[in-house]
Amino acid sequence: MARTRAAEVDRDGRTEVLLERFAEHYPIYQYAFVEFVVDHLTDLARSFEGDLQKMLLLAVIGQRRLRAIREAGGDPRAVPAERMSVSASRLADVTGIPRESVRRKLARMEERGWIAQAADGGWFILADESGTDTRVRRDLAEVDLRSRRRVARLVADLEALCDRPGG
């Protein structure tokens, strides 16, 4: 689903307006943002037993999956595993995590049934035949719900900030 040029312009314009509002009310913006980041990272650290690098690797693999599904019109069954996968070497390059550490962390996530290795050697999120149910999503359902709640709270806080009179 490609974004139209008009949507890009609208998004860019809205971004500029938001940047101005954040600057006008910087202490309020900064507090809301830092509160979100600290709460989110603390929750993720607990959920990943202190291993935020493992979370980062999973996020990169997950983003590859979501992009491929989006580009296929939303049907995960229409996307071969290789299009949803990313190599350990690429993960190391993208994240800055040493290759051997990446391999160890991938092996641990594979043992949990979260990811698998494609024929081309890349790693992908393991899903059922429908392509929609993943063990990792089930295992992380509670942190996912808390994350969505935090994002909703951040959006509400920032919307309220943008509705305030100018700086």
Buried (B, 14 or more C-beta within 10 A) or exposed (E): EEEEEEEEEEEEEEEEEBEEBBEBBEEBBEEBBEBBEEBBEEBBEEBBEEBEBBBBBBEBBBEBBEEBBEEBEEEBEEBBBEBBBBBBEBBBEBBEBEEEBBBEBBEEBBEEEBBBBBEEEBBBBBBEEEBEEBBBBEBBEEBBEBBEEBEEBBEEBBEEBBEEEEE
